[in-house]
Amino acid sequence: MTLQEILKAMGLSEEQITKIMNSMKENKIFTASEENLDVRYSKLKSDHEGANKELTEARELIKNLKKDTANDKGLQDKITEYETKITTLSAENEKLKVESALKVALLDAGAKASDIDYLIFKAGTGDRNLQIGDDGKLKGQDDLIAGLKTQFPGNFETPAQKQVQEHKLETGDPAADINEPKTLGEALKMKYENNE
């Protein structure tokens, strides 16, 4: 159940719910279907910052080692190997950042938590080159999510809308009701007279 549905069930009007939701966005209060998301996000952020710091230090160390060992062929090969490894790790780091940003965007758009991995897979297939913009969001994120919602609507939560099914009584044939009793007394009289 979403926050809007809870507020609606408590009897708030659409206008009040909209004001509350806008106020939450202005004050940077967000809801998520995952538990303890802020704790996990801050841990991931600190891990990411630590990894970036280690990467910067490793690059500086490699640069210094290159200067110090310019004449040693074995060390130069090892340095080249480490540079290749760092390039690979940087590409993996970028991929993880894109996947994390996509996961957050999909959860914000109402994707079902159980279907996130499938939607991430579908978003990355084809000739799409997903990249993080300067604002920390994916470039073309809104178009991508709109396309996924169109292609895979069952993987997104929809606001619960009640559907009223109309079951009308049959009208029947008025001419066939000639012998039908109009009162309880007539019904009893017909019942006992027919049994004798």
N, CA and C of each residue as an Amber inpcrd file, in Angstrom:
protein
   588
   0.8500000  -1.1670000   0.0000000   0.0000000   0.0000000   0.0000000
   0.9000000   1.2350000   0.0000000   0.6240000   2.2050000  -0.8430000
   1.4450000   3.4040000  -0.9380000   0.9680000   4.4450000   0.0640000
   1.7980000   5.4760000   0.2480000   1.4520000   6.5430000   1.1790000
   0.1810000   7.2580000   0.7330000   0.0290000   7.4820000  -0.5820000
  -1.1780000   8.1390000  -1.0800000  -2.4190000   7.3260000  -0.7380000
  -2.3330000   6.0140000  -0.8780000  -3.4820000   5.1610000  -0.5760000
  -3.8120000   5.1940000   0.9130000  -2.7740000   5.2270000   1.7580000
  -3.0010000   5.2950000   3.2060000  -3.6800000   6.6050000   3.5690000
  -3.1800000   7.7090000   2.9930000  -3.7770000   9.0150000   3.2860000
  -5.2130000   9.0840000   2.7910000  -5.4680000   8.5000000   1.6360000
  -6.8210000   8.4890000   1.0920000  -7.7530000   7.6740000   1.9840000
  -7.2400000   6.5380000   2.4900000  -8.0430000   5.6890000   3.3730000
  -8.3440000   6.3940000   4.6920000  -7.4860000   7.3390000   5.0800000
  -7.7140000   8.0920000   6.3140000  -8.7070000   9.2290000   6.1080000
  -9.1620000   9.3970000   4.8750000 -10.2050000  10.3710000   4.6020000
  -9.7150000  11.7100000   4.0880000  -8.4590000  11.8220000   3.7040000
  -7.9550000  13.0860000   3.1710000  -8.3780000  13.2370000   1.7100000
  -8.5710000  14.4810000   1.3040000  -8.9750000  14.7420000  -0.0760000
  -7.7560000  14.6650000  -0.9950000  -8.0070000  14.5990000  -2.3010000
  -6.9200000  14.5420000  -3.2850000  -6.0390000  15.7850000  -3.1850000
  -6.6640000  16.9310000  -2.9470000  -5.9230000  18.1870000  -2.8480000
  -4.9820000  18.1590000  -1.6420000  -5.4650000  17.6580000  -0.5020000
  -4.6330000  17.5670000   0.6920000  -3.4860000  16.5820000   0.4790000
  -3.7740000  15.4720000  -0.1590000  -2.7400000  14.4700000  -0.4250000
  -1.6650000  15.0520000  -1.3400000  -2.0890000  15.7940000  -2.3710000
  -1.1360000  16.4200000  -3.2930000  -0.2550000  17.4240000  -2.5550000
  -0.8510000  18.2290000  -1.6620000  -0.0710000  19.2000000  -0.8880000
   0.9550000  18.4920000  -0.0020000   0.5370000  17.4100000   0.6370000
   1.4520000  16.6610000   1.5060000   2.6050000  16.0910000   0.6890000
   2.3010000  15.4980000  -0.4620000   3.3440000  14.8900000  -1.2930000
   4.3160000  15.9550000  -1.8240000   3.7890000  17.1100000  -2.2460000
   4.6540000  18.1940000  -2.7290000   5.5310000  18.7300000  -1.6060000
   4.9620000  18.8600000  -0.4120000   5.7220000  19.3300000   0.7400000
   6.8340000  18.3490000   1.0910000   6.5430000  17.0670000   0.9710000
   7.5690000  16.0540000   1.2460000   8.7200000  16.1740000   0.2480000
   8.4000000  16.4030000  -1.0330000   9.4520000  16.5380000  -2.0460000
  10.2970000  17.7850000  -1.7960000   9.6280000  18.9040000  -1.4240000
  10.3580000  20.1410000  -1.1600000  11.3140000  19.9810000   0.0160000
  10.9110000  19.2170000   1.0220000  11.7320000  19.0120000   2.2120000
  12.6290000  17.7780000   2.1060000  12.6650000  17.2100000   0.9090000
  13.5000000  16.0430000   0.6120000  13.1850000  14.8710000   1.5330000
  11.9010000  14.5930000   1.6920000  11.4330000  13.4190000   2.4300000
  10.8390000  12.4840000   1.3950000  11.4470000  11.3140000   1.2710000
  11.0180000  10.3710000   0.2530000  10.6120000   9.0570000   0.9020000
   9.7150000   8.3470000   0.2440000   9.3100000   7.0330000   0.7280000
   9.8790000   5.9780000  -0.2040000  10.0890000   4.7980000   0.3340000
  10.6020000   3.6900000  -0.4730000   9.9870000   2.4000000   0.0360000
   9.8950000   1.4330000  -0.8380000   9.3220000   0.1520000  -0.4410000
  10.3530000  -0.7210000   0.2730000  11.6050000  -0.3100000   0.2570000
  12.6640000  -1.0510000   0.9290000  12.8250000  -0.5300000   2.3560000
  13.1440000  -1.4340000   3.2760000  13.3150000  -1.0670000   4.6670000
  14.7410000  -0.5810000   4.8930000  14.9270000   0.4370000   5.7490000
  16.2400000   0.9870000   6.1080000  17.0400000   1.4060000   4.8810000
  16.3800000   2.0040000   3.9070000  17.0530000   2.3950000   2.6710000
  18.1040000   3.4670000   2.9280000  17.8260000   4.4120000   3.8420000
  18.7800000   5.4790000   4.1160000  20.0700000   4.9330000   4.7190000
  19.9770000   3.9280000   5.5860000  21.1650000   3.3350000   6.1950000
  21.9830000   2.6060000   5.1350000  21.3000000   1.8150000   4.3130000
  22.0030000   1.0710000   3.2750000  22.6140000   2.0150000   2.2420000
  21.8970000   3.0890000   1.8920000  22.4090000   4.0480000   0.9130000
  23.6630000   4.7340000   1.4460000  23.6280000   5.1710000   2.7140000
  24.7970000   5.8580000   3.2630000  25.9930000   4.9070000   3.3440000
  25.7550000   3.6280000   3.6440000  26.8480000   2.6480000   3.6670000
  27.4270000   2.4680000   2.2640000  26.5490000   2.3200000   1.2670000
  27.0270000   2.1690000  -0.1090000  27.7840000   3.4080000  -0.5720000
  27.2890000   4.5800000  -0.1710000  27.9400000   5.8260000  -0.5650000
  29.3360000   5.9080000   0.0500000  29.4510000   5.5630000   1.3390000
  30.7670000   5.6080000   1.9750000  31.7000000   4.5580000   1.3640000
  31.1720000   3.3750000   1.0350000  31.9890000   2.3590000   0.3610000
  32.4770000   2.8630000  -0.9940000  31.5780000   3.5330000  -1.7170000
  31.9310000   4.0680000  -3.0360000  33.0130000   5.1450000  -2.9090000
  32.8470000   6.0440000  -1.9440000  33.8450000   7.0960000  -1.7550000
  35.1910000   6.4970000  -1.3580000  35.1570000   5.4530000  -0.5160000
  36.3990000   4.7810000  -0.1300000  37.0830000   4.1360000  -1.3210000
  36.2870000   3.4980000  -2.1780000  36.8470000   2.8580000  -3.3730000
  37.4530000   3.8980000  -4.3100000  36.7950000   5.0480000  -4.4490000
  37.3430000   6.1110000  -5.3010000  38.6560000   6.6490000  -4.7360000
  38.7210000   6.7750000  -3.4040000  39.9480000   7.2610000  -2.7720000
  41.0840000   6.2660000  -3.0090000  40.7940000   4.9760000  -2.8390000
  41.8060000   3.9460000  -3.0840000  42.2640000   3.9640000  -4.5430000
  41.3330000   4.1830000  -5.4510000  41.6680000   4.2270000  -6.8710000
  42.6080000   5.3980000  -7.1660000  42.3170000   6.5500000  -6.5860000
  43.1690000   7.7240000  -6.7890000  44.5690000   7.4620000  -6.2390000
  44.6290000   6.8720000  -5.0470000  45.9350000   6.5640000  -4.4510000
  46.6950000   5.5470000  -5.3020000  45.9950000   4.5540000  -5.8240000
  46.6450000   3.5360000  -6.6550000  47.2120000   4.1550000  -7.9290000
  46.4640000   5.0480000  -8.5360000  46.9590000   5.7070000  -9.7600000
  48.1990000   6.5500000  -9.4610000  48.1810000   7.2390000  -8.3230000
  49.3310000   8.0580000  -7.9360000  50.5530000   7.1700000  -7.6850000
  50.3240000   6.0380000  -7.0340000  51.4130000   5.1000000  -6.7620000
  52.0020000   4.5590000  -8.0630000  51.1430000   4.2240000  -9.0080000
  51.6160000   3.7080000 -10.3010000  52.4450000   4.7650000 -11.0260000
  51.9800000   6.0100000 -10.9660000  52.7200000   7.0860000 -11.6330000
  54.1150000   7.2360000 -11.0130000  54.1740000   7.1800000  -9.6790000
  55.4730000   7.2990000  -9.0010000  56.3720000   6.1000000  -9.2980000
  55.7830000   4.9000000  -9.3240000  56.5710000   3.7060000  -9.6330000
  57.1290000   3.7520000 -11.0490000  56.3540000   4.2880000 -11.9790000
  56.8380000   4.4070000 -13.3610000  58.0770000   5.2960000 -13.4210000
  58.0330000   6.3940000 -12.6760000  59.1750000   7.3080000 -12.6820000
  60.4030000   6.6410000 -12.0580000  60.1620000   5.9410000 -10.9360000
  61.2820000   5.3470000 -10.1980000  61.8950000   4.1400000 -10.9000000
  61.1090000   3.4270000 -11.6960000  61.5900000   2.1690000 -12.2850000
  61.5730000   2.2080000 -13.8080000  61.9410000   3.2980000 -14.3670000
  61.8910000   3.4520000 -15.8190000  62.8140000   2.4620000 -16.5320000
  63.8880000   2.0210000 -15.8940000  64.8570000   1.1350000 -16.5470000
  64.5900000  -0.3480000 -16.2990000  63.6940000  -0.7110000 -15.4000000
  63.4510000  -2.1200000 -15.0480000  62.2670000  -2.6590000 -15.8510000
  62.5370000  -3.5980000 -16.7770000  61.5080000  -4.1490000 -17.6770000
  60.4470000  -4.9360000 -16.9140000  60.8290000  -5.7570000 -15.9350000
  59.8760000  -6.5740000 -15.1690000  58.8760000  -5.7080000 -14.4170000
  59.3780000  -4.6650000 -13.7980000  58.4820000  -3.7570000 -13.0690000
  57.5790000  -2.9900000 -14.0270000  58.1010000  -2.6130000 -15.1740000
  57.2800000  -1.9050000 -16.1580000  56.1150000  -2.7850000 -16.6200000
  56.3790000  -4.0820000 -16.8160000  55.3090000  -5.0050000 -17.2150000
  54.2570000  -5.1270000 -16.1120000  54.7340000  -5.2020000 -14.8750000
  53.8170000  -5.3050000 -13.7430000  52.9650000  -4.0300000 -13.6370000
  53.5730000  -2.8910000 -13.8570000  52.8400000  -1.6190000 -13.8100000
  51.7790000  -1.5940000 -14.9020000  52.1400000  -2.0540000 -16.0960000
  51.1730000  -2.1080000 -17.1950000  50.0100000  -3.0270000 -16.8360000
  50.3320000  -4.1470000 -16.1800000  49.2860000  -5.0800000 -15.7460000
  48.3490000  -4.4040000 -14.7370000  48.9240000  -3.6660000 -13.7940000
  48.0980000  -2.9730000 -12.8000000  47.2410000  -1.8820000 -13.4400000
  47.7990000  -1.1900000 -14.4130000  47.0130000  -0.1650000 -15.1070000
  45.8110000  -0.7860000 -15.8080000  46.0210000  -1.9460000 -16.4280000
  44.9230000  -2.6530000 -17.0900000  43.8610000  -3.0550000 -16.0730000
  44.3300000  -3.5470000 -14.9290000  43.4040000  -3.9570000 -13.8720000
  42.5950000  -2.7550000 -13.3650000  43.2490000  -1.6230000 -13.1990000
  42.5570000  -0.4140000 -12.7330000  41.5260000   0.0370000 -13.7560000
  41.8670000  -0.0320000 -15.0300000  40.9150000   0.3380000 -16.0780000
  39.6930000  -0.5630000 -16.0330000  39.9310000  -1.8660000 -15.8430000
  38.8240000  -2.8230000 -15.7440000  37.9570000  -2.5180000 -14.5290000
  38.6000000  -2.2720000 -13.3870000  37.8520000  -1.9660000 -12.1620000
  37.0760000  -0.6550000 -12.2890000  37.6510000   0.3120000 -12.9800000
  36.9450000   1.5840000 -13.1960000  35.6920000   1.3720000 -14.0350000
  35.8010000   0.5320000 -15.0620000  34.6330000   0.2400000 -15.9020000
  33.5600000  -0.4810000 -15.0940000  33.9710000  -1.4350000 -14.2430000
  33.0060000  -2.1320000 -13.3900000  32.3530000  -1.1750000 -12.4040000
  33.1570000  -0.2490000 -11.8580000  32.6290000   0.7460000 -10.9230000
  31.5830000   1.6220000 -11.6090000  31.8630000   2.0370000 -12.8280000
  30.9110000   2.8580000 -13.5830000  29.6260000   2.0820000 -13.8490000
  29.7710000   0.8040000 -14.1830000  28.6020000  -0.0440000 -14.4280000
  27.7530000  -0.1660000 -13.1630000  28.4050000  -0.3460000 -12.0130000
  27.6740000  -0.4450000 -10.7450000  26.9550000   0.8610000 -10.4160000
  27.6010000   1.9950000 -10.7060000  26.9490000   3.2850000 -10.4570000
  25.7040000   3.4260000 -11.3270000  25.8010000   3.0180000 -12.5950000
  24.6560000   3.0990000 -13.5010000  23.5340000   2.1870000 -13.0130000
  23.8810000   0.9560000 -12.6230000  22.8610000   0.0220000 -12.1380000
  22.1970000   0.5310000 -10.8640000  22.9900000   1.1150000  -9.9590000
  22.4240000   1.6510000  -8.7170000  21.4800000   2.8120000  -9.0050000
  21.8950000   3.7090000  -9.8910000  21.0360000   4.8430000 -10.2380000
  19.7550000   4.3590000 -10.9080000  19.8730000   3.3560000 -11.7650000
  18.7000000   2.8010000 -12.4390000  17.7790000   2.1170000 -11.4360000
  18.3530000   1.3990000 -10.4910000  17.5530000   0.7070000  -9.4720000
  16.7650000   1.7180000  -8.6380000  17.4220000   2.7940000  -8.2120000
  16.7420000   3.8300000  -7.4260000  15.6370000   4.4790000  -8.2550000
  15.9300000   4.7690000  -9.5200000  14.9300000   5.4010000 -10.3870000
  13.7330000   4.4830000 -10.6000000  13.9830000   3.1960000 -10.7990000
  12.8840000   2.2460000 -11.0000000  12.0340000   2.1080000  -9.7410000
  12.6750000   2.0560000  -8.5700000  11.9130000   1.9620000  -7.3200000
  11.0710000   3.2150000  -7.1140000  11.6470000   4.3810000  -7.4340000
  10.8840000   5.6310000  -7.3170000   9.7110000   5.6620000  -8.2840000
   9.8570000   5.0000000  -9.4280000   8.7930000   4.9890000 -10.4370000
   7.7240000   3.9420000 -10.1320000   7.9110000   3.1890000  -9.0420000
   6.8820000   2.2230000  -8.6530000   7.1090000   0.8200000  -9.1680000
   8.3390000   0.4990000  -9.5420000   8.6150000  -0.8680000  -9.9990000
   8.5180000  -1.8220000  -8.8140000   8.0460000  -3.0150000  -9.0790000
   7.9600000  -4.0280000  -8.0240000   9.3770000  -4.4660000  -7.6690000
   9.6530000  -4.5440000  -6.3730000  11.0010000  -4.8850000  -5.9110000
  11.4500000  -6.2490000  -6.4280000  10.5130000  -7.1590000  -6.5930000
  10.8750000  -8.5000000  -7.0610000  11.2510000  -8.5110000  -8.5450000
  10.8860000  -7.4670000  -9.2810000  11.1460000  -7.4230000 -10.7230000
  12.2680000  -6.4640000 -11.1130000  12.9640000  -5.8900000 -10.1390000
  13.9880000  -4.8810000 -10.4210000  15.1030000  -5.4390000 -11.3080000
  15.6150000  -6.6260000 -10.9720000  16.7300000  -7.1790000 -11.7520000
  16.3330000  -7.4080000 -13.2100000  15.1150000  -7.8880000 -13.4330000
  14.6410000  -8.1130000 -14.8000000  14.5460000  -6.7870000 -15.5550000
  14.0010000  -5.7590000 -14.9000000  13.8640000  -4.4560000 -15.5570000
  15.2330000  -3.8420000 -15.8470000  16.1940000  -4.0250000 -14.9400000
  17.5500000  -3.5160000 -15.1810000  18.1590000  -4.2330000 -16.3850000
  17.9480000  -5.5430000 -16.4570000  18.4430000  -6.3120000 -17.6060000
  17.8280000  -5.7860000 -18.8990000  16.5040000  -5.5810000 -18.9010000
  15.8260000  -5.1050000 -20.1060000  16.2540000  -3.6860000 -20.4610000
  16.5270000  -2.8580000 -19.4660000  16.9460000  -1.4810000 -19.7330000
  18.3400000  -1.4430000 -20.3520000  19.1830000  -2.4100000 -20.0270000
  20.5530000  -2.4200000 -20.5280000  20.7250000  -3.1410000 -21.8410000
  19.6780000  -3.8040000 -22.3430000  19.8140000  -4.5430000 -23.5930000
  19.6370000  -3.6120000 -24.7820000  20.0190000  -4.0930000 -25.9330000
  19.8730000  -3.2920000 -27.1520000  21.0540000  -2.3650000 -27.3290000
  20.8140000  -1.2790000 -28.0260000  21.9020000  -0.3490000 -28.3200000
  21.9060000   0.8360000 -27.3580000  21.3570000   0.6580000 -26.1750000
  21.3470000   1.7380000 -25.1850000  22.7180000   1.8410000 -24.5280000
  23.1790000   3.0650000 -24.3810000  24.4110000   3.3220000 -23.6550000
  24.0360000   4.1550000 -22.4390000  23.7960000   3.4920000 -21.3290000
  23.3470000   4.1730000 -20.1240000  24.5240000   4.8720000 -19.4640000
  24.3380000   6.1780000 -19.1680000  25.3910000   6.9590000 -18.5330000
  24.7830000   7.8340000 -17.4540000  25.5930000   8.1510000 -16.4620000
  25.1760000   9.0240000 -15.3730000  25.4610000  10.4650000 -15.7890000
  24.4700000  11.3410000 -15.5910000  24.6500000  12.7480000 -15.9090000
  25.3040000  13.5000000 -14.7610000  25.4640000  14.8080000 -14.9250000
  26.0840000  15.6400000 -13.8960000  25.2390000  15.7190000 -12.6300000
  23.9200000  15.5430000 -12.7840000  23.0170000  15.6270000 -11.6350000
  22.9220000  14.3130000 -10.8580000  23.6470000  13.2850000 -11.2740000
  23.6280000  11.9990000 -10.5810000  22.5520000  11.0570000 -11.0740000
  21.7460000  11.5220000 -12.0150000  20.6900000  10.6790000 -12.5810000
  21.1490000  10.1570000 -13.9350000  20.4620000   9.1360000 -14.3920000
  20.7640000   8.5950000 -15.7130000  20.3530000   9.5840000 -16.7970000
  21.1320000   9.6580000 -17.8450000  20.7490000  10.4920000 -18.9820000
  19.5820000   9.8200000 -19.6850000  18.5060000  10.5620000 -19.9160000
  17.3220000  10.0110000 -20.5640000  16.5260000   9.0830000 -19.6610000
  16.6620000   9.2760000 -18.3610000  16.0220000   8.3960000 -17.3770000
  14.5060000   8.3790000 -17.5190000  13.8940000   9.5490000 -17.6880000
  12.4310000   9.6130000 -17.7620000  11.8990000   8.8550000 -18.9790000
  12.5630000   9.0300000 -20.1240000  12.1360000   8.3170000 -21.3350000
  12.3290000   6.8120000 -21.1850000  13.4330000   6.4220000 -20.5730000
  13.7200000   5.0020000 -20.3720000  12.6590000   4.3540000 -19.4860000
  12.3280000   5.0020000 -18.3810000  11.3370000   4.4340000 -17.4550000
   9.9570000   4.4360000 -18.0900000   9.6280000   5.4910000 -18.8290000
   8.3260000   5.5160000 -19.5140000   8.2330000   4.3660000 -20.5200000
   9.3180000   4.1100000 -21.2290000   9.3370000   2.9930000 -22.1760000
   9.1840000   1.6490000 -21.4800000   9.8660000   1.4850000 -20.3370000
   9.7430000   0.2310000 -19.5800000   8.3320000   0.0520000 -19.0350000
   7.7200000   1.1540000 -18.5920000   6.3390000   1.0630000 -18.0890000
   5.3880000   0.6530000 -19.2050000   5.6650000   1.1240000 -20.4190000
   4.8150000   0.7740000 -21.5550000   5.0230000  -0.6850000 -21.9560000
   6.2850000  -1.1250000 -22.0080000   6.5930000  -2.4890000 -22.4380000
   6.2360000  -3.5330000 -21.3830000   6.4410000  -3.2050000 -20.1080000
   6.2620000  -4.1790000 -19.0270000   5.3810000  -3.6060000 -17.9170000
   4.1170000  -3.3270000 -18.1970000   3.2620000  -2.7090000 -17.1760000
   3.0200000  -3.6160000 -15.9720000   3.1180000  -4.9210000 -16.1440000
   2.8900000  -5.8480000 -15.0380000   4.0020000  -5.8260000 -14.0060000
   5.1470000  -5.2400000 -14.3440000   6.2740000  -5.1920000 -13.4230000
   6.2780000  -3.9160000 -12.5850000   5.2610000  -3.0830000 -12.7630000
   5.1430000  -1.8530000 -11.9960000   3.8560000  -1.9050000 -11.1820000
   3.9200000  -1.3350000  -9.9870000   2.7330000  -1.2910000  -9.1430000
   1.7980000  -0.2210000  -9.6800000   0.5380000  -0.5470000  -9.7140000
  -0.4570000   0.4210000 -10.1420000  -1.3160000   0.7600000  -8.9480000
  -1.7750000   1.9900000  -8.8640000  -2.6470000   2.3370000  -7.7500000
  -3.8850000   1.4440000  -7.7750000  -4.2090000   0.9340000  -6.6210000
  -5.3570000   0.0210000  -6.5470000  -6.6380000   0.7880000  -6.8570000
  -7.2730000   0.4090000  -7.9180000  -8.5380000   1.0240000  -8.2870000
  -9.6100000  -0.0350000  -8.1860000 -10.6490000   0.3160000  -7.4740000
 -11.7360000  -0.6360000  -7.3140000 -12.6210000  -0.5820000  -8.5440000
 -12.9480000  -1.7440000  -9.0180000 -13.8320000  -1.8300000 -10.1690000
 -15.1780000  -2.3420000  -9.6800000 -16.1920000  -1.6250000 -10.0410000
 -17.5380000  -2.0180000  -9.6490000 -18.1180000  -2.8590000 -10.7680000
 -18.5070000  -4.0650000 -10.4220000 -19.1340000  -4.9330000 -11.4090000
 -20.6320000  -4.8850000 -11.1730000 -21.3340000  -4.5820000 -12.2060000
 -22.7760000  -4.4190000 -12.1060000 -23.4620000  -5.7410000 -12.4240000
 -24.2490000  -6.2280000 -11.4780000 -25.0090000  -7.4610000 -11.6620000
 -26.4880000  -7.1150000 -11.5150000 -27.1430000  -6.9150000 -12.6240000
 -28.5620000  -6.5580000 -12.6000000 -29.4100000  -7.8180000 -12.5090000
 -30.5450000  -7.6690000 -11.8690000 -31.5000000  -8.7700000 -11.8060000
 -32.2040000  -8.8900000 -13.1510000 -32.5870000 -10.0940000 -13.4580000
 -33.3140000 -10.3020000 -14.7070000 -34.6990000  -9.6740000 -14.5830000
 -35.1560000  -9.0730000 -15.6700000 -36.4670000  -8.4160000 -15.6210000
 -37.5960000  -9.4240000 -15.6870000 -37.4110000 -10.4870000 -16.3690000
 -38.4440000 -11.5220000 -16.4480000 -39.5800000 -11.1330000 -17.3780000
 -40.5330000 -12.0200000 -17.5010000 -41.6920000 -11.8080000 -18.3680000
 -42.8840000 -11.4430000 -17.4930000 -43.4380000 -10.2120000 -17.6020000
 -44.5540000  -9.8070000 -16.7450000 -45.8070000 -10.6450000 -16.9890000
 -46.0020000 -11.1830000 -18.1690000 -47.1960000 -11.9840000 -18.4610000
 -47.1330000 -13.3340000 -17.7480000 -45.9330000 -13.8170000 -17.4430000
 -45.7880000 -15.1190000 -16.7960000 -46.1080000 -15.0590000 -15.3070000
 -46.1990000 -13.8760000 -14.7390000 -46.4310000 -13.7290000 -13.3020000
 -47.9100000 -13.6720000 -12.9310000 -48.7930000 -14.0770000 -13.7890000
 -50.2310000 -13.9780000 -13.5160000 -50.6170000 -14.8340000 -12.3130000
 -50.1010000 -16.0310000 -12.1930000 -50.4720000 -16.9390000 -11.1090000
 -49.6030000 -16.7790000  -9.8700000 -48.6900000 -15.8510000  -9.8780000
 -47.8190000 -15.6600000  -8.7250000 -48.5950000 -14.9800000  -7.6020000
 -48.3730000 -15.4070000  -6.3470000 -49.0750000 -14.7810000  -5.2160000
 -48.5090000 -13.4000000  -4.9300000 -49.3480000 -12.5150000  -4.4530000
 -48.9450000 -11.1420000  -4.1440000 -48.6130000 -10.9830000  -2.6680000
 -49.1790000 -11.8180000  -1.8120000 -48.9350000 -11.7140000  -0.3770000
 -48.5260000 -13.0670000   0.1590000 -48.1050000 -13.0780000   1.4220000
 -47.7160000 -14.3180000   2.0720000 -48.9170000 -15.2300000   2.2530000
 -50.0300000 -14.6390000   2.5680000 -51.2530000 -15.4270000   2.7470000
 -51.6290000 -16.1610000   1.4790000 -51.5490000 -15.4730000   0.3450000
 -51.8690000 -16.1120000  -0.9350000 -50.8840000 -17.2300000  -1.2380000
 -49.6090000 -17.0280000  -0.9090000 -48.5940000 -18.0440000  -1.1660000
 -48.8580000 -19.2890000  -0.3370000 -49.2100000 -19.1040000   0.9350000
 -49.5090000 -20.2550000   1.7930000 -50.7550000 -20.9830000   1.3170000
 -51.7590000 -20.1970000   0.9440000 -53.0110000 -20.7920000   0.4770000
 -52.7480000 -21.6370000  -0.7670000 -51.9510000 -21.1070000  -1.7230000
 -51.6450000 -21.8500000  -2.9440000 -50.8360000 -23.1080000  -2.6260000
 -49.9340000 -23.0230000  -1.6840000 -49.0840000 -24.1530000  -1.3260000
 -49.9190000 -25.3010000  -0.7730000 -50.8280000 -24.9840000   0.1840000
 -51.5940000 -26.0490000   0.8290000 -52.7480000 -26.5420000  -0.0310000
 -53.3020000 -25.7000000  -0.8740000 -54.3840000 -26.1540000  -1.7520000
 -53.8420000 -27.0970000  -2.8280000 -52.6320000 -26.8380000  -3.3250000
 -52.0420000 -27.6740000  -4.3710000 -51.5850000 -29.0340000  -3.8440000
 -51.2790000 -29.1240000  -2.5410000 -50.8150000 -30.3870000  -1.9580000
 -51.9600000 -31.3680000  -1.7370000 -53.1900000 -30.9250000  -1.5940000
 -54.3150000 -31.8160000  -1.3040000 -54.8130000 -32.5110000  -2.5020000
